[in-house]
Amino acid sequence: MSAAHEVPARLRGLPSRLLTQAAMHADRLTAEGLSRQGAHKWHYAVLASLQEFGPASQASLSRRTGIYRSDLVAVINELAERGLVERAPDPEDRRRNVITMTGEGRAHLRKLDVLIASLQDELLAPFSEAEREQLIQLLERLNDHHARERQPQVDDLRAST
């Protein structure tokens, strides 16, 4: 008997449980793959954001990547020490820093893109290309729905502070 049959039926069919298990596997797979390249998911998120949107303040990077500002400082320090990003005072507001990706950072991101693509292939191996696209669309719809639900709460919190 397979291990799945040892799990109670009412747990086997819970979407929240299935999503959690898949997310834990995806996170572990990604973390292990990135660590072999001396990176982690937050490095990739920051570099991807800088590539797509260009130089950014730490606050913008925090919003775009979902990394807490206090944790982002450490991530930027790690990337700067490796020469992948540069931190400089914002010419419009010297109290802020602007983070810019270096040429070495762009080259590193290209390597990570190839690695991430292979990890996604490994994660989604049981699915056809059409099923992968459908899964992505469903997950985007689910996440967008819950992001809209949370937005009024975030706006209310900002207004009260």
N, C-alpha and C positions, 0 to 999 in steps of 0.2 A: 504494500500500500504506500502511495506517495505521501510525502510530508504535507501536501496541500489538503489531503483528506483527513489529516489529523487536526486540522483547524475547524472549529465549529462553522457550520454552513452560514449562520447569520453573520459571522465575521468575514468569511470568504467573499461575500457579495457586497460588502460595505465600500462604496466609492471612496470615502474619506480614508479608510484603511489602505485600500489599494493604491491611492495616490501617494500616501505617506510611504508605503513600502517602495514604490517605484522611485520616489524622490530620494529616499535614503540610498538606494542602489545607484541612482544617477550621480548623486553627490559623491559617494565613495569612489565610483569609477572615474569621475572627473578629477577629484582630488589626487588620486593615485597617479593618473596620467600626467597631470600638470606638475606634480612633484618630481617626476622623472626629468622634467625640463627646468627644475629649479623655480617653478612658478606656483601660483595658486589662483583660485577663481577670482579673487579680488584684483590681482594683477591684470588678469585678462579683461575684467570688466572696465577697469580704468583705461587701459590701453585702447580697448574697443571704443569707448566713449570719446577719447581724445581723437582717434582716427576719424570717427564719424562727424563729430561736431567741432573739432578744432580745439585750440587752447581754451582752458576753462578755469574758473575759480574753484577752490576746494568745495564751496557750498554747492555750486552747480554739479560738480562731479558726485557729490554725496546724493543729491536728488536723482541724478540720472542713473546711478549704479545701485542705489539702495544701501550703500555702505554708510554706517553711522559716521558722523564727522570725526568723532574721537578715534575711531578705528582707521579712518581714511588717512589721517596724518601718518600713521605707521606704514601704511601701504605706500604712500607717496615717498616717504623716507627710503623704503626698501628699493623702490623703482629708481629714485634719484641716485642712490649709492651705486647702483648697477649701470648708471648712465643711460637709462631708458626714458627718463623724463627730466625736465628742468623746472625748477621753481624760481619765479622772479616776482618782484613786487608789481602789482597792477598799476600801470601808469595813470589810470583814472581814479584809483583809490589806493594809496600806498599802504593802507591797513590790511589789504587783501593780497593774497598771492595768486598768480596765474600759473597754471601747470601746462607745460607744452611737451609733446612727445618729441624725442630726438630721432635722428635717422636710425640709430641703433635700436631704439624702441619700435620703430616701424618694421624693421627686419625681424625683431623678436616676435612681434605680433603676427607677422606672416607665418612664422614657424608654429606659433600657438594655434593659428587658424587651421592649419593642416592637421595638427594633433587633435583639436576639438572636433573637427569633422570626422576623424577616424573613431573618436570616442562616441560620437553620436551614432555612427554606423553600428558600433558594437552594442550600444544601449538598445537601439531600435532594430536589431537584427531580425527578430521574428516578423517584422512588418514589411509589406511591399511599399514601394515609393508612394502610391496613392494612399495607403493606410497611414504612412508617416505624415503626409500633408494633412489628412483628415484629423489626426491626433493633434497636430500643431494648431490647427484652426479651432478645435474644440477647447484645447487648453487656453488659447488666447481669449476665446469668448468667455470662458469661466473666469479667468483672471481679470479681464476687463470689467465684467459684471461686478465682481467683488471690489475692485478698485473704485468704481463709481459709488458703491455703497459706502465705502470708507471716506470718500472725499468730503461729504458734508461734515463728518465728525472732525476731520483734520482742519477744515475751514473754521468750524466753531471753536476749536481749541486755539487756533491762531488769533482769532478775534478777541478771545478772552484774555490773552496774554499781553 
